[in-house]
């Protein structure tokens, strides 16, 4: 069975997913190959490129409204995305991507708050993170590690490394901050949980039944700042939580694509 996973190469997460699909036996490409039995379209805007739309599983990774009639299956990463499907009556699967394999390691000697993301149109609310850091530093001393892209405007807060976050980066932080507009769970939050790090976040919809000890929620800059202070003054390495694995997610995507050939 030949399964093709495709999307244009724009770097970052989707290229990581293509490599993973390739490791698991799929054919990966920037454009769909013509002779595959079924397809996995990683970027939903490229669904119409598939030569066999009814044998195509289309992944949705954002909160945009989607009109994808005719595709074989739609794969969501969070149930909150479902209302964004316009007039779609086909098969829908929902499964978080989850975490890569992350080593726990020790907490850093210098308490450090991490902010790992690619800022686009202030959807990650890096300005809110900066406001919270400035407030927290009135009460506590700590370092800031920024890893991602588009964070030049807040680079003065600490160390900025303009690249995607790697699994070992979580060993460099005491806690991870998440301030994005979307209530979905960013992959960095899942990976921080897998590393036993504190997660300080604005409100979001965690999977049902999730009561992870390391997650703390603040509604605004003042509440986030207070949580930053607590995190750096009382550094805690939590028992790691990894309910969702990226490898298992990828295997599930391939299995769902194979079903489209029945």
Helices and strands as residue ranges (DSSP letters): E 3-6, H 13-23, E 27-29, E 38-41, G 44-49, G 53-55, E 56-60, E 73-76, G 79-84, E 91-94, E 112-118, H 126-136, E 143-149, G 152-157, E 159-161, G 167-172, E 175-178, H 187-194, E 198-201, E 215-217, H 221-233, H 246-259
